[in-house]
């Protein structure tokens, strides 16, 4: 039993002619309730490659009556046929599935909705029994086909489909092995790309519905709702499909392995103390990283679920995240949380570290080695930059772990206890001073309103490192600062190399000009653009500085032949 696009058309035509829809209802029930039947439906029209053993097995099956007559062993013949035959599951034709659903849903939904919903519930039950018993090395092509066909149903996010069928399918899908998840992600990123938004909206509607109607209480939290957690796991597969379907960085732009080599040795220990993010098994199997994606197929904001984010108690979710008991935590699925909610997770992480350092200081005081439980910084308002950087430099060199303590700022000659407000004022004053054009450490790009490092600054590398420590302390102490860096800075902090596409965030006019030059295909490029391999920029005093990208670059015009040549 299986269904084809033409077969569904014929059944619908027959039912409309006779005005009796029993054949359609019966067919949908038989096909959509069975893993085997549905996995063989709507497959691509191609002849599978078979081995001689398979051919002989098929001949036995096709000529059973003859074999029974010759051998006189009916049971033996049927057993032999079942054991020697090998079923090949062809990939599903998603275009055919969409056309078939489009024709089916032209009918009144009330005609077949109950039958299809009941069949999907039965199918989910079969999946829930089948998936846990399968081994990872087994063939899961039938499961992939089934889920691809089911999630193409256009009405899956409404009516009884949303309230009954979709939750059942989600609960069953939580047992998918990581290899099957990866296959689904690749399929949705490829032929299933047009359906990514629709599938995401259906899953988001289900999560939102469950968040609204479920009565959560002190013994039953949102992380305990099985439908929400299983639907979130499916959204994760879509999230990676969305990355694969987007624009990825070229493979030659790898990651920087020697980020610490360029740093001053006195601050090396601060850099090495960072924590390592947990590895994602699905990302590993797919061989993709979120940083590899230059532009996703859908904006990341479409994956946020605001009702879910508002309902999540981040203190409990963070405890689950840190727990070794395998409890569900939305921090393992951060794409579904809004930035404000994820910030709360970062806040709890930092606070726990601060309290840990405070307890260590108390223990040291008991053992006769007292230390300050806080990171105290005393500065003068009229000399705030020098005072702050000098104190932080001493702390970074003598005991960098003190940077993990809670910051307490004291302005010289002023009374008051720092309960957060003084620290916030301190950071704001520091930032205003650091990014002041007169200080000449950073330059402002007027077109993008972003700041970048001044290439002609007289400050040392250590000074910039101290500025980085100041910004890190602000984040660590949950203080938001108005600092506009282009995205490439954060990508480089994560170990990613910069590329030509990063230029659009910092200098869109320069990016657009170079893009036009790259896309210009006529032979008169040299006459049209009149560019050479020399660039010019201003120093802090307004003097024009020329820099040759190649030896005697001002004498080499840019042509069609050399515009792609590396300048290294």
C-alpha positions as CSV (number, residue, x, y, z in Angstrom):
1,X,0.0,0.0,0.0
2,X,1.3,3.4,-1.0
3,X,0.0,6.6,-2.5
4,X,1.1,8.6,-5.5
5,X,0.2,12.1,-6.7
6,X,-1.8,10.8,-9.6
7,X,-3.4,8.1,-7.4
8,X,-4.7,10.8,-5.1
9,X,-6.0,12.8,-8.0
10,X,-7.9,9.8,-9.3
11,X,-9.4,9.1,-5.9
12,X,-10.5,12.7,-5.5
13,X,-12.0,12.8,-9.0
14,X,-13.9,9.5,-8.3
15,X,-15.2,10.8,-5.0
16,X,-16.4,14.1,-6.5
17,X,-18.1,12.2,-9.4
18,X,-20.0,9.8,-7.0
19,X,-20.3,12.4,-4.2
20,X,-19.1,9.6,-1.9
21,X,-15.8,10.3,-0.1
22,X,-15.5,6.9,1.7
23,X,-12.6,5.8,-0.7
24,X,-10.7,9.0,0.1
25,X,-11.2,8.7,3.8
26,X,-10.3,5.0,3.8
27,X,-7.1,5.6,1.7
28,X,-5.9,8.4,3.9
29,X,-6.5,6.3,7.0
30,X,-4.6,3.3,5.6
31,X,-1.6,5.4,4.2
32,X,-1.1,8.0,6.9
33,X,-1.4,5.6,9.9
34,X,1.4,3.3,8.7
35,X,5.1,4.0,8.7
36,X,5.7,1.5,5.8
37,X,2.8,2.7,3.6
38,X,3.6,6.4,4.1
39,X,7.3,6.1,3.6
40,X,6.7,4.5,0.1
41,X,4.3,7.2,-0.9
42,X,5.1,10.2,-3.1
43,X,8.6,8.9,-3.8
44,X,10.7,10.1,-6.7
45,X,10.1,8.4,-10.0
46,X,13.3,6.4,-10.5
47,X,14.2,2.8,-10.7
48,X,16.2,1.6,-7.7
49,X,19.5,-0.2,-8.2
50,X,19.0,-3.9,-7.2
51,X,21.5,-6.6,-6.7
52,X,21.1,-10.1,-8.3
53,X,19.8,-11.4,-4.9
54,X,17.1,-8.8,-4.8
55,X,16.1,-9.5,-8.4
56,X,15.7,-13.2,-7.7
57,X,13.8,-12.5,-4.6
58,X,11.4,-10.3,-6.5
59,X,10.9,-13.0,-9.1
60,X,10.1,-15.5,-6.4
61,X,7.5,-13.0,-5.0
62,X,6.0,-12.4,-8.4
63,X,5.8,-16.1,-9.2
64,X,4.6,-17.5,-5.9
65,X,1.9,-19.7,-7.3
66,X,4.4,-21.3,-9.7
67,X,6.9,-21.9,-6.9
68,X,4.2,-23.4,-4.6
69,X,3.2,-25.8,-7.4
70,X,6.8,-26.8,-8.0
71,X,7.9,-27.1,-4.4
72,X,4.6,-27.8,-2.7
73,X,5.8,-25.9,0.3
74,X,3.7,-22.8,0.7
75,X,5.0,-21.7,4.1
76,X,8.6,-22.3,3.2
77,X,8.1,-20.2,0.0
78,X,6.6,-17.3,1.8
79,X,9.2,-17.3,4.6
80,X,12.0,-17.4,2.0
81,X,10.5,-14.5,0.1
82,X,10.2,-12.4,3.2
83,X,13.7,-13.1,4.4
84,X,15.5,-12.6,1.0
85,X,13.7,-9.5,-0.2
86,X,15.2,-6.2,0.5
87,X,13.1,-3.0,0.4
88,X,14.7,0.1,-1.0
89,X,13.2,3.3,0.3
90,X,13.4,6.0,-2.4
91,X,13.7,9.7,-1.4
92,X,10.3,11.5,-1.2
93,X,9.4,14.0,-4.0
94,X,8.5,17.1,-2.0
95,X,7.2,18.9,-5.0
96,X,4.8,16.1,-5.7
97,X,3.7,16.1,-2.1
98,X,2.9,19.8,-2.2
99,X,0.9,19.5,-5.4
100,X,-1.0,16.6,-3.9
101,X,-1.8,18.5,-0.7
102,X,-2.8,21.6,-2.7
103,X,-5.4,19.5,-4.6
104,X,-6.6,17.7,-1.4
105,X,-7.1,20.8,0.6
106,X,-9.3,22.3,-2.2
107,X,-12.0,20.0,-0.8
108,X,-13.8,21.0,2.4
109,X,-11.5,20.1,5.3
110,X,-14.4,18.7,7.3
111,X,-14.6,15.8,4.8
112,X,-11.3,14.2,5.6
113,X,-9.9,16.1,8.6
114,X,-11.0,13.6,11.3
115,X,-9.7,10.7,9.3
116,X,-6.3,12.3,8.7
117,X,-5.9,13.5,12.3
118,X,-6.7,10.1,13.6
119,X,-4.3,8.5,11.2
120,X,-1.6,10.8,12.2
121,X,-2.2,10.1,15.9
122,X,-1.9,6.4,15.1
123,X,1.2,7.1,13.1
124,X,2.8,9.0,16.0
125,X,2.1,6.0,18.3
126,X,3.8,3.7,15.8
127,X,6.8,6.0,15.6
128,X,7.0,6.2,19.4
129,X,7.2,2.4,19.6
130,X,9.5,2.0,16.6
131,X,12.1,4.6,17.2
132,X,13.4,3.6,20.7
133,X,13.9,0.0,19.5
134,X,15.9,0.8,16.4
135,X,19.7,0.8,16.4
136,X,21.6,3.8,15.1
137,X,23.2,1.8,12.3
138,X,19.8,0.7,11.0
139,X,18.3,2.4,7.9
140,X,16.1,5.3,8.9
141,X,15.1,6.5,5.4
142,X,11.5,5.5,6.0
143,X,11.3,7.7,9.1
144,X,12.8,10.6,7.2
145,X,10.3,10.2,4.4
146,X,7.4,10.0,6.9
147,X,8.3,13.2,8.7
148,X,9.0,15.1,5.5
149,X,5.5,14.2,4.2
150,X,3.8,14.9,7.5
151,X,5.3,18.3,8.0
152,X,4.3,19.4,4.5
153,X,0.6,19.3,5.5
154,X,-0.5,22.9,5.1
155,X,-3.1,22.8,7.9
156,X,-0.8,21.3,10.5
157,X,-0.8,24.5,12.5
158,X,-4.6,24.9,12.9
159,X,-7.7,23.1,14.2
160,X,-7.5,19.5,15.4
161,X,-4.2,19.2,13.6
162,X,-2.6,21.7,16.0
163,X,-4.3,20.4,19.1
164,X,-4.1,16.7,18.5
165,X,-2.0,15.5,15.6
166,X,1.0,17.8,15.8
167,X,1.7,17.3,19.5
168,X,1.6,13.5,19.0
169,X,4.1,13.8,16.1
170,X,6.4,16.0,18.2
171,X,6.4,13.6,21.2
172,X,7.3,10.8,18.9
173,X,10.1,12.8,17.1
174,X,12.0,13.4,20.4
175,X,13.4,9.9,19.9
176,X,15.1,10.7,16.6
177,X,18.8,9.7,16.5
178,X,21.2,12.6,15.7
179,X,22.0,11.1,12.3
180,X,18.3,11.2,11.3
181,X,18.0,14.8,12.6
182,X,21.0,15.7,10.4
183,X,19.3,14.1,7.4
184,X,16.1,16.0,8.1
185,X,18.1,19.3,8.4
186,X,19.8,18.6,5.0
187,X,16.5,17.8,3.3
188,X,14.8,20.9,4.7
189,X,17.8,23.0,3.7
190,X,17.5,21.5,0.1
191,X,14.3,20.5,-1.5
192,X,12.3,21.4,1.6
193,X,13.6,25.0,1.7
194,X,10.2,26.6,0.6
195,X,8.5,25.0,3.6
196,X,10.9,26.1,6.3
197,X,8.9,29.1,7.3
198,X,5.6,27.3,7.3
199,X,6.9,24.4,9.4
200,X,8.5,26.9,11.8
201,X,5.3,28.8,12.2
202,X,3.3,25.6,12.9
203,X,5.8,24.6,15.6
204,X,5.8,28.1,17.1
205,X,2.0,28.1,17.3
206,X,2.0,24.8,19.0
207,X,4.6,26.0,21.6
208,X,2.7,29.2,22.2
209,X,-0.6,27.4,22.6
210,X,0.8,25.1,25.2
211,X,2.5,27.9,27.0
212,X,-0.9,29.8,27.2
213,X,-3.2,26.9,28.1
214,X,-1.0,24.8,30.4
215,X,-1.4,25.6,34.2
216,X,2.2,25.7,35.4
217,X,2.8,25.6,39.1
218,X,5.6,25.1,41.7
219,X,5.8,21.3,41.0
220,X,5.3,21.5,37.2
221,X,7.4,24.0,35.3
222,X,7.6,24.8,31.6
223,X,10.6,22.5,31.2
224,X,8.4,19.6,32.3
225,X,5.9,20.0,29.5
226,X,6.7,17.3,27.1
227,X,5.0,18.8,24.0
228,X,6.9,22.1,24.4
229,X,10.3,20.4,24.9
230,X,9.8,18.0,22.0
231,X,8.6,20.8,19.7
232,X,11.7,22.8,20.7
233,X,13.9,19.9,19.7
234,X,12.3,19.9,16.2
235,X,12.8,23.7,16.0
236,X,16.5,23.0,16.5
237,X,16.6,20.8,13.4
238,X,14.9,23.6,11.5
239,X,17.4,26.1,13.0
240,X,20.3,24.2,11.5
241,X,18.4,23.7,8.2
242,X,18.0,27.5,8.1
243,X,21.7,28.0,8.5
244,X,22.5,25.4,5.8
245,X,20.0,27.1,3.5
246,X,21.6,30.5,4.0
247,X,24.8,32.0,2.8
248,X,27.9,30.3,4.4
249,X,31.4,31.5,4.6
250,X,33.9,29.9,2.2
251,X,35.7,26.9,3.6
252,X,39.1,28.6,3.2
253,X,38.2,31.1,5.9
254,X,38.9,28.9,8.8
255,X,39.3,29.7,12.5
256,X,42.2,31.5,14.1
257,X,44.2,29.0,16.3
258,X,46.8,31.5,17.6
259,X,44.6,34.2,19.0
260,X,46.7,34.4,22.1
261,X,50.0,34.8,20.2
262,X,49.4,38.5,19.4
263,X,48.6,39.4,23.0
264,X,50.9,40.8,25.6
265,X,52.3,38.0,27.8
266,X,51.3,39.8,31.0
267,X,47.6,39.4,30.1
268,X,47.8,35.9,28.7
269,X,46.5,34.2,31.9
270,X,43.3,36.3,31.6
271,X,42.7,35.1,28.1
272,X,43.2,31.5,28.9
273,X,40.7,31.4,31.8
274,X,37.7,31.6,29.5
275,X,35.2,28.7,29.6
276,X,34.6,26.4,26.7
277,X,31.1,26.2,25.2
278,X,29.5,22.7,25.2
279,X,29.7,20.8,21.9
280,X,26.5,20.3,19.9
281,X,26.3,16.8,18.5
282,X,23.9,17.9,15.7
283,X,26.2,20.7,14.6
284,X,29.2,18.2,14.7
285,X,27.4,15.7,12.4
286,X,26.4,18.5,10.0
287,X,29.8,19.9,10.1
288,X,28.5,23.5,10.5
289,X,28.9,26.2,13.1
290,X,26.6,29.2,13.7
291,X,29.6,31.5,13.0
292,X,29.9,29.9,9.5
293,X,26.6,31.5,8.5
294,X,26.9,34.9,6.9
295,X,23.2,35.3,6.2
296,X,20.6,32.7,7.3
297,X,17.7,31.8,5.1
298,X,15.2,33.2,7.6
299,X,16.1,36.0,10.1
300,X,17.2,34.6,13.5
301,X,14.4,36.7,15.1
302,X,11.7,34.4,13.6
303,X,13.0,31.7,15.9
304,X,12.3,33.7,19.0
305,X,9.2,32.7,21.0
306,X,8.3,35.6,23.2
307,X,5.5,33.9,25.3
308,X,7.9,31.1,26.0
309,X,10.7,33.4,26.9
310,X,8.4,35.4,29.3
311,X,7.3,32.2,31.0
312,X,10.8,30.6,31.5
313,X,12.2,31.0,35.0
314,X,15.8,31.5,34.1
315,X,17.1,30.7,37.6
316,X,15.6,27.2,37.4
317,X,16.5,26.8,33.8
318,X,20.1,27.8,34.5
319,X,20.2,25.2,37.3
320,X,19.0,22.5,34.9
321,X,21.7,23.7,32.4
322,X,24.4,23.2,35.0
323,X,23.0,20.0,36.3
324,X,24.6,16.7,35.4
325,X,21.2,14.8,35.6
326,X,20.3,15.5,32.0
327,X,17.4,17.8,32.8
328,X,15.9,19.8,29.9
329,X,17.2,23.4,29.7
330,X,16.2,26.0,27.2
331,X,19.7,27.4,27.4
332,X,20.7,24.4,25.3
333,X,18.3,25.7,22.7
334,X,19.1,29.5,22.9
335,X,17.8,30.3,19.4
336,X,14.2,30.1,20.8
337,X,14.8,32.6,23.6
338,X,14.7,36.4,23.2
339,X,18.0,38.3,23.8
340,X,16.6,39.8,27.0
341,X,16.0,36.3,28.4
342,X,19.4,35.0,27.3
343,X,20.9,38.0,29.1
344,X,19.4,36.8,32.3
345,X,21.1,33.5,31.9
346,X,24.4,35.3,31.5
347,X,23.6,37.3,34.6
348,X,23.0,34.2,36.7
349,X,26.2,32.6,35.4
350,X,28.2,35.7,36.3
351,X,26.6,36.1,39.7
352,X,27.4,32.5,40.7
353,X,31.0,33.1,39.9
354,X,31.0,36.2,42.0
355,X,29.5,34.4,45.0
356,X,32.0,31.6,44.5
357,X,34.9,34.1,44.7
358,X,33.3,35.7,47.8
359,X,33.1,32.3,49.6
360,X,36.8,31.6,48.7
361,X,37.8,35.0,50.2
362,X,35.9,34.2,53.4
363,X,37.6,30.8,53.7
364,X,41.0,32.4,53.1
365,X,40.2,34.9,55.9
366,X,39.4,32.0,58.3
367,X,42.7,30.3,57.4
368,X,44.7,33.4,58.1
369,X,45.1,34.7,54.5
370,X,42.5,37.4,54.2
371,X,41.7,38.8,50.8
372,X,39.2,41.4,49.6
373,X,35.9,39.7,48.6
374,X,35.3,42.4,46.1
375,X,37.1,43.9,43.1
376,X,37.6,47.4,44.5
377,X,38.7,50.2,42.1
378,X,39.4,53.7,43.4
379,X,39.6,56.5,40.9
380,X,39.6,60.3,40.5
381,X,37.0,61.9,38.4
382,X,39.5,64.2,36.6
383,X,41.9,61.3,35.9
384,X,39.5,58.4,35.6
385,X,41.1,56.7,32.6
386,X,44.7,56.6,33.9
387,X,43.6,55.6,37.4
388,X,41.3,52.8,36.2
389,X,43.8,51.4,33.7
390,X,46.7,51.4,36.2
391,X,44.7,49.6,38.9
392,X,43.4,47.0,36.4
393,X,46.9,46.5,35.0
394,X,48.2,45.7,38.5
395,X,45.4,43.4,39.2
396,X,45.7,41.6,35.9
397,X,49.4,41.0,36.4
398,X,49.3,40.0,40.1
399,X,46.1,38.1,40.5
400,X,43.8,38.0,37.4
401,X,41.2,35.8,39.2
402,X,40.3,39.0,41.2
403,X,38.6,40.2,38.0
404,X,35.9,37.5,38.6
405,X,34.8,39.3,41.8
406,X,32.0,41.7,42.0
407,X,33.1,45.2,41.1
408,X,32.9,48.0,43.7
409,X,33.9,51.5,42.5
410,X,34.8,54.4,44.7
411,X,35.3,58.0,43.5
412,X,38.0,59.7,45.5
413,X,36.7,62.4,47.9
414,X,33.1,61.2,47.5
415,X,31.1,59.2,50.1
416,X,28.6,56.5,49.1
417,X,28.2,52.8,48.8
418,X,28.3,51.2,45.4
419,X,25.1,49.2,44.9
420,X,25.3,49.3,41.1
421,X,24.7,53.0,40.3
422,X,28.3,54.1,41.0
423,X,29.7,51.3,38.8
424,X,27.4,52.2,36.0
425,X,28.4,55.8,36.2
426,X,32.1,54.8,36.2
427,X,31.7,52.7,33.1
428,X,29.8,55.4,31.3
429,X,32.5,58.0,32.1
430,X,35.2,55.6,31.0
431,X,33.5,54.9,27.7
432,X,32.9,58.5,26.9
433,X,36.5,59.2,27.5
434,X,37.9,56.2,25.6
435,X,35.8,56.8,22.5
436,X,36.3,60.5,22.5
437,X,38.0,61.5,19.2
438,X,40.5,63.5,21.1
439,X,41.8,60.4,22.8
440,X,42.5,59.0,19.4
441,X,42.3,55.3,20.3
442,X,39.2,54.7,18.1
443,X,37.8,56.2,14.9
444,X,34.1,56.7,14.1
445,X,32.7,55.6,10.7
446,X,30.0,58.2,9.9
447,X,28.2,56.0,7.3
448,X,27.6,53.1,9.6
449,X,28.0,54.9,13.0
450,X,30.4,52.3,14.2
451,X,33.8,52.6,15.9
452,X,37.0,50.8,15.0
453,X,40.6,50.8,16.2
454,X,42.7,53.8,15.1
455,X,45.5,52.4,12.9
456,X,47.7,55.4,13.7
457,X,47.1,55.4,17.5
458,X,50.1,56.1,19.7
459,X,48.8,53.7,22.4
460,X,50.5,50.3,23.0
461,X,48.8,46.9,22.5
462,X,48.7,46.6,26.3
463,X,46.6,49.7,26.5
464,X,44.0,48.3,24.1
465,X,44.1,45.0,26.1
466,X,43.2,47.0,29.2
467,X,40.3,48.7,27.4
468,X,39.1,45.2,26.5
469,X,39.2,44.2,30.2
470,X,37.1,47.3,31.0
471,X,34.5,46.3,28.5
472,X,34.6,42.7,29.7
473,X,34.1,43.9,33.3
474,X,31.0,45.9,32.2
475,X,29.4,42.8,30.6
476,X,30.4,40.6,33.6
477,X,28.8,43.1,36.0
478,X,25.6,43.3,33.9
479,X,26.1,46.9,32.8
480,X,24.9,47.8,29.3
481,X,27.1,50.3,27.4
482,X,26.4,52.2,24.2
483,X,29.4,50.9,22.2
484,X,28.9,50.4,18.4
485,X,31.4,47.9,17.1
486,X,30.9,46.2,13.7
487,X,30.0,42.6,13.8
488,X,33.4,41.5,12.6
489,X,34.8,42.3,16.0
490,X,32.6,39.8,17.8
491,X,33.3,37.2,15.1
492,X,37.1,37.7,15.6
493,X,36.6,37.3,19.4
494,X,35.0,34.0,18.7
495,X,38.0,33.0,16.6
496,X,36.6,33.6,13.2
497,X,38.7,35.2,10.5
498,X,37.5,38.4,8.8
499,X,36.4,38.4,5.2
500,X,35.4,40.8,2.5
501,X,31.7,40.6,3.5
502,X,32.6,42.0,6.9
503,X,33.4,45.3,5.3
504,X,29.7,46.0,4.7
505,X,29.1,46.6,8.5
506,X,32.0,49.0,8.9
507,X,32.1,50.9,5.6
508,X,29.1,50.2,3.3
509,X,30.2,52.8,0.7
510,X,33.7,51.2,0.3
511,X,32.1,47.8,0.3
512,X,29.7,48.8,-2.5
513,X,32.5,50.3,-4.6
514,X,34.6,47.2,-4.3
515,X,31.6,45.0,-5.0
516,X,30.9,47.0,-8.2
517,X,34.5,46.5,-9.3
518,X,34.4,42.8,-8.7
519,X,31.1,42.4,-10.6
520,X,32.2,44.6,-13.5
521,X,32.9,42.3,-16.4
522,X,33.7,44.6,-19.3
523,X,37.3,44.8,-20.5
524,X,37.6,48.6,-19.9
525,X,37.7,48.2,-16.0
526,X,41.0,50.1,-15.8
527,X,39.6,53.1,-17.7
528,X,36.2,53.1,-15.8
529,X,37.5,52.8,-12.2
530,X,41.1,54.1,-12.5
531,X,42.2,52.3,-9.4
532,X,45.7,51.2,-8.4
533,X,47.0,48.9,-5.6
534,X,47.5,51.8,-3.3
535,X,45.1,52.9,-0.5
536,X,45.1,56.2,1.5
537,X,43.9,57.1,5.0
538,X,44.2,60.0,7.5
539,X,46.1,59.9,10.8
540,X,45.0,61.6,14.0
541,X,46.5,64.9,12.7
542,X,44.6,64.8,9.4
543,X,47.7,63.9,7.4
544,X,47.1,61.6,4.4
545,X,49.0,58.4,4.6
546,X,49.5,56.2,1.5
547,X,50.0,52.4,1.7
548,X,50.9,50.2,-1.2
549,X,49.1,46.8,-1.2
550,X,51.8,45.6,-3.5
551,X,55.4,46.6,-4.2
552,X,55.1,49.9,-6.2
553,X,51.3,49.5,-6.0
554,X,50.6,53.0,-7.2
555,X,52.1,52.0,-10.6
556,X,49.9,48.9,-11.0
557,X,46.4,49.6,-12.3
558,X,43.6,47.2,-11.3
559,X,42.5,45.3,-14.4
560,X,40.2,42.3,-15.1
561,X,43.2,40.0,-15.0
562,X,44.6,41.0,-11.6
563,X,41.6,42.1,-9.6
564,X,41.2,38.7,-8.1
565,X,45.0,38.2,-7.4
566,X,45.8,38.0,-3.7
567,X,47.6,41.0,-2.3
568,X,49.4,38.9,0.4
